[in-house]
C-alpha cells in the first residue's frame, strides 16, 4: 500500500500524510561499530532495533506518513576516536543519502556530524549539504559531556547559521547516567532532561541569539522545557551582568520548533502549547527505536485529538508546518 489517490476509501492514507521529522535508521555496520565501542545495550535499552527501508515504508503506509526524515539516533557517531568518528559520519550520511535517492518522495535525511571534532564537523557539513543534498543535520544533546553551548562549537553553529540550516536535536545519555538513571533505561527520564539541559546551555551561551537563522527542532514535546521555561527565564535575568540587557528566554524558546514524538497526549501537548505556537509543532514517530505497533498507535492518536487551530487537523497542521520548514519536501 502506498500514499496514492487510489488507496482504499477510509484508510489512513486518504488523510493528509504526515511528514515525520523524528525517524531513525540503523545499518549493520553502524551497529557493529557501536557494539565494539561498548554500546551493547544502547542507553540502557535491552536490544538494538532492526531497520530496513521496506519495513519502514510499510509502517509509513499503515500510519499515513508521507515522508520520513531519517537520522542516526543516540549514541551518535563519536565513540572516542576523532578519525573513526569522521569516517563513521561519512558512512552513515552516504548510506542515508542512498536511501533518499532510492525513495526521494518518501525519505529525507538529517546528516550526522562527528562532534565535538569541530574541523571534522565543518567538513561534514559542507559534504552533507553540497554533495549529498541533506535536509539538515542532527546533533546529539551532548558528546562525551560537551554540550551544545560549549564555546568550542561556535564555528559549527556559525556555519549552520550561514546556511540557514535545520538543526534537529536528539537526546542522549548524560555523562552522569551511571548514578542518575538509577539502573533504568535512559530514554525514560534522562533523555527528557538532557534535552532541556542542552537547550538551556544554548540559551545561556547566547548561541541562539547570535544565530537567528538556525531552525532548531527540539524533540519529544520539548522534553522538560515547557514546565521549566519560566524558571530558566528568571534565572537568566537574575544572573545577567548589570550592564547587559537580560534576554527573554521564553521568547527564544517560542522561536524553536518542537516535534511530538513519544507520549504526546493527553498531557504533553497541552503543556507544550503553553510555550510554543501551533505553527511550531511537527510530527515525529521515533521509529525504529519505537516499535512499529507503538508507532502506529501514536500516529492514530493524532486523528482523535482535537487540533489547536480551527479548521485544521493534527495531520494537516503538522504537515503544513514541516513543508514550510523543509522546502524540498514541499516540492
C-alpha positions as CSV (number, residue, x, y, z in Angstrom):
1,X,0.0,0.0,0.0
2,X,1.3,3.5,-0.8
3,X,0.2,7.0,-0.5
4,X,-1.7,7.3,-3.8
5,X,-5.0,8.7,-4.8
6,X,-6.4,5.2,-5.5
7,X,-5.9,4.0,-1.9
8,X,-9.0,2.4,-0.3
9,X,-11.5,4.8,1.0
10,X,-11.4,5.3,4.7
11,X,-7.8,4.1,5.1
12,X,-5.3,6.3,6.9
13,X,-3.6,7.3,3.6
14,X,-6.7,9.1,2.5
15,X,-5.9,11.8,5.1
16,X,-3.1,14.2,4.7
17,X,0.2,12.3,5.0
18,X,2.4,13.2,8.0
19,X,5.9,14.5,7.5
20,X,7.9,12.6,10.2
21,X,10.8,14.7,11.3
22,X,11.9,12.3,14.0
23,X,12.6,9.0,12.3
24,X,15.7,6.8,12.6
25,X,17.6,4.2,10.6
26,X,20.5,1.9,11.6
27,X,22.8,-0.2,9.5
28,X,24.5,-3.4,10.3
29,X,27.9,-1.7,10.0
30,X,26.9,1.1,12.4
31,X,25.6,-1.3,15.0
32,X,28.8,-3.4,14.8
33,X,30.9,-0.3,15.4
34,X,28.7,0.9,18.2
35,X,28.8,-2.5,19.9
36,X,32.6,-2.6,19.5
37,X,32.7,0.7,21.3
38,X,30.8,-0.7,24.3
39,X,27.2,0.1,23.3
40,X,25.8,-3.4,23.5
41,X,22.7,-2.1,25.3
42,X,22.4,1.5,23.9
43,X,21.3,4.0,26.6
44,X,20.2,1.0,28.7
45,X,17.8,-0.3,26.1
46,X,17.8,-4.1,26.0
47,X,18.5,-4.5,22.3
48,X,19.3,-2.7,19.1
49,X,16.3,-2.4,16.7
50,X,16.3,-3.8,13.2
51,X,15.7,-1.5,10.3
52,X,15.1,-1.8,6.6
53,X,13.7,0.7,4.1
54,X,10.9,-1.8,3.1
55,X,9.7,-2.3,6.7
56,X,9.8,1.5,7.3
57,X,7.8,2.2,4.2
58,X,5.2,-0.4,5.2
59,X,4.9,1.2,8.7
60,X,4.6,4.6,7.0
61,X,1.8,3.4,4.7
62,X,-0.1,1.8,7.6
63,X,0.2,5.1,9.6
64,X,-0.4,7.6,6.8
65,X,3.1,9.0,6.9
66,X,4.0,10.6,3.5
67,X,7.7,11.3,4.2
68,X,10.1,10.4,7.0
69,X,13.3,12.4,7.6
70,X,15.9,9.8,8.6
71,X,18.7,10.4,11.2
72,X,21.0,8.4,13.4
73,X,19.8,8.3,17.0
74,X,21.8,8.1,20.2
75,X,24.7,7.2,20.8
76,X,25.6,9.1,17.6
77,X,28.8,8.5,15.7
78,X,31.7,9.7,18.0
79,X,32.8,6.8,20.2
80,X,36.1,8.4,21.4
81,X,38.3,8.5,18.3
82,X,38.0,11.6,16.1
83,X,39.3,9.9,12.9
84,X,36.9,7.0,13.4
85,X,34.0,9.4,14.1
86,X,34.7,11.3,10.8
87,X,34.7,8.0,8.9
88,X,31.5,6.8,10.5
89,X,29.7,10.1,10.0
90,X,30.6,9.9,6.3
91,X,29.5,6.3,6.1
92,X,26.1,6.8,7.7
93,X,25.5,10.0,5.8
94,X,26.2,8.4,2.4
95,X,24.1,5.4,3.4
96,X,21.2,7.7,4.3
97,X,21.6,9.7,1.1
98,X,21.4,6.5,-0.8
99,X,18.1,5.6,0.8
100,X,16.8,9.0,-0.1
101,X,18.0,8.7,-3.7
102,X,16.1,5.4,-3.9
103,X,12.9,6.9,-2.5
104,X,13.1,10.7,-2.9
105,X,9.4,11.3,-2.3
106,X,9.3,9.2,0.9
107,X,12.6,9.9,2.8
108,X,14.7,12.8,3.8
109,X,18.0,13.0,5.7
110,X,19.4,14.8,8.7
111,X,23.1,14.3,8.5
112,X,25.3,13.2,11.4
113,X,28.3,15.3,12.4
114,X,31.4,14.0,14.3
115,X,31.1,16.5,17.2
116,X,33.0,17.5,19.3
117,X,35.5,17.4,16.4
118,X,34.9,20.9,15.0
119,X,37.1,20.6,11.9
120,X,35.5,17.2,11.1
121,X,32.1,18.6,11.7
122,X,32.7,21.6,9.3
123,X,34.0,19.3,6.6
124,X,30.9,17.0,7.0
125,X,28.5,20.0,6.9
126,X,29.9,21.0,3.5
127,X,29.8,17.5,2.2
128,X,26.3,16.7,3.6
129,X,24.7,19.8,2.1
130,X,26.7,20.5,-1.0
131,X,27.2,16.9,-2.2
132,X,24.6,14.8,-0.6
133,X,21.8,17.3,-0.5
134,X,20.9,16.7,3.2
135,X,17.8,18.4,4.5
136,X,19.5,19.4,7.8
137,X,21.8,18.0,10.5
138,X,21.2,16.0,13.7
139,X,23.1,16.9,16.9
140,X,23.2,14.8,20.0
141,X,22.4,16.8,23.2
142,X,26.0,16.2,24.3
143,X,29.0,14.2,23.2
144,X,31.2,12.9,26.0
145,X,30.0,15.7,28.2
146,X,30.4,18.5,25.6
147,X,27.0,20.3,25.5
148,X,25.9,22.4,22.6
149,X,26.5,25.8,24.2
150,X,30.2,25.0,24.6
151,X,32.2,27.8,23.1
152,X,34.4,25.4,21.2
153,X,31.4,24.6,19.0
154,X,30.8,28.2,17.9
155,X,32.3,27.7,14.4
156,X,29.9,24.9,13.8
157,X,26.8,26.9,14.7
158,X,28.2,29.9,12.7
159,X,28.4,27.8,9.6
160,X,25.0,26.2,10.2
161,X,23.5,29.7,10.7
162,X,25.2,30.9,7.4
163,X,23.3,28.1,5.7
164,X,20.0,28.8,7.5
165,X,20.2,25.1,8.4
166,X,17.6,22.9,10.0
167,X,19.2,21.5,13.2
168,X,17.4,18.5,14.7
169,X,18.4,17.9,18.3
170,X,18.4,14.4,19.7
171,X,18.8,13.4,23.3
172,X,21.5,11.0,24.6
173,X,22.7,9.8,27.9
174,X,24.4,12.4,30.2
175,X,27.8,11.6,31.4
176,X,26.5,11.0,35.0
177,X,23.9,8.4,33.9
178,X,25.5,5.6,36.0
179,X,24.2,7.4,39.1
180,X,21.3,9.5,37.8
181,X,19.5,6.8,35.8
182,X,19.1,4.5,38.8
183,X,19.6,1.4,36.7
184,X,16.6,2.3,34.4
185,X,16.6,2.9,30.6
186,X,17.9,6.4,30.0
187,X,15.3,7.3,27.3
188,X,12.6,7.3,30.0
189,X,13.8,10.2,32.1
190,X,17.4,11.1,31.3
191,X,16.6,12.0,27.6
192,X,13.9,14.4,28.7
193,X,16.2,16.3,31.0
194,X,19.3,16.2,28.7
195,X,17.1,17.9,26.1
196,X,16.3,20.7,28.5
197,X,19.9,20.8,29.7
198,X,21.4,21.4,26.2
199,X,18.8,23.9,25.1
200,X,19.3,25.8,28.4
201,X,23.0,25.7,27.6
202,X,22.4,27.2,24.2
203,X,20.3,30.0,25.8
204,X,22.8,30.9,28.4
205,X,25.7,30.8,25.9
206,X,23.8,33.2,23.6
207,X,24.1,30.7,20.7
208,X,20.5,31.0,19.7
209,X,20.6,34.8,19.9
210,X,23.8,35.1,17.9
211,X,22.5,32.8,15.2
212,X,18.9,33.7,14.5
213,X,18.8,31.9,11.1
214,X,19.1,28.5,12.7
215,X,16.0,26.4,12.5
216,X,16.2,24.2,15.6
217,X,13.9,21.3,16.2
218,X,13.6,20.2,19.9
219,X,12.4,16.6,20.3
220,X,9.8,14.9,22.4
221,X,7.4,17.8,23.0
222,X,10.3,19.9,24.3
223,X,11.3,17.4,27.0
224,X,11.1,19.2,30.3
225,X,11.2,22.7,28.7
226,X,7.5,23.6,28.9
227,X,7.5,23.3,32.6
228,X,10.9,24.8,33.1
229,X,10.7,27.8,30.7
230,X,9.7,30.4,33.2
231,X,12.2,29.2,35.7
232,X,15.0,29.3,33.1
233,X,13.9,32.8,32.1
234,X,14.0,34.0,35.7
235,X,17.5,32.6,36.3
236,X,18.8,34.1,33.1
237,X,17.6,37.6,34.2
238,X,18.9,37.1,37.7
239,X,22.5,36.2,36.6
240,X,23.0,38.6,33.7
241,X,25.7,41.2,34.3
242,X,24.2,44.6,35.4
243,X,25.4,46.4,32.2
244,X,23.7,43.9,29.8
245,X,20.1,43.7,28.9
246,X,18.5,40.5,30.1
247,X,17.4,38.2,27.3
248,X,13.9,36.9,27.0
249,X,14.4,33.1,27.2
250,X,10.7,32.4,26.7
251,X,10.7,34.4,23.5
252,X,13.7,32.5,22.2
253,X,12.1,29.2,23.1
254,X,8.9,30.2,21.3
255,X,11.1,30.7,18.2
256,X,12.2,27.0,18.1
257,X,10.3,24.0,16.6
258,X,9.1,21.1,18.6
259,X,8.4,17.5,17.4
260,X,5.7,15.5,19.0
261,X,7.5,12.1,19.2
262,X,6.9,10.0,22.3
263,X,3.8,10.2,24.5
264,X,2.1,13.3,23.3
265,X,-1.5,13.0,24.5
266,X,-3.2,13.7,26.8
267,X,-0.7,15.8,28.9
268,X,2.5,16.6,27.0
269,X,0.9,18.6,24.1
270,X,-1.3,20.8,26.2
271,X,1.8,21.7,28.3
272,X,3.8,22.4,25.1
273,X,1.1,24.7,23.7
274,X,1.6,26.9,26.7
275,X,5.1,27.6,25.4
276,X,5.0,27.1,21.6
277,X,2.6,28.4,18.9
278,X,0.8,25.7,16.9
279,X,2.8,26.6,13.7
280,X,6.0,25.4,15.5
281,X,4.8,21.9,16.1
282,X,5.9,18.9,14.0
283,X,5.0,15.2,13.9
284,X,7.5,12.6,14.9
285,X,7.3,8.8,15.2
286,X,10.7,7.9,16.7
287,X,10.6,4.7,14.6
288,X,12.6,2.4,14.5
289,X,13.5,2.9,18.2
290,X,9.8,3.0,18.9
291,X,8.5,-0.4,17.8
292,X,6.0,-0.5,14.9
293,X,2.9,-1.2,16.9
294,X,3.6,1.6,19.3
295,X,4.4,4.0,16.4
296,X,1.1,3.1,14.7
297,X,-0.8,3.7,17.9
298,X,1.0,7.0,18.3
299,X,0.1,8.1,14.8
300,X,-3.6,7.1,15.3
301,X,-3.8,9.2,18.5
302,X,-3.4,12.4,16.4
303,X,-6.6,11.5,14.5
304,X,-8.7,11.5,17.6
305,X,-7.2,14.5,19.4
306,X,-8.7,18.0,18.7
307,X,-6.2,20.3,16.8
308,X,-5.5,23.7,18.3
309,X,-6.3,25.6,15.1
310,X,-9.9,25.9,13.8
311,X,-10.5,24.0,10.6
312,X,-7.2,22.0,10.9
313,X,-6.4,18.5,12.0
314,X,-3.1,17.5,13.6
315,X,-2.2,15.9,10.3
316,X,-2.8,18.9,8.2
317,X,-1.3,21.3,10.8
318,X,2.0,19.5,11.4
319,X,2.4,18.6,7.7
320,X,2.0,22.2,6.6
321,X,4.5,23.2,9.3
322,X,7.0,20.7,8.1
323,X,6.7,21.5,4.5
324,X,7.2,25.2,5.3
325,X,10.4,24.3,7.3
326,X,11.7,21.8,4.7
327,X,11.1,23.3,1.2
328,X,12.4,20.2,-0.6
329,X,9.6,18.1,0.8
330,X,7.0,20.7,-0.3
331,X,8.3,20.3,-3.8
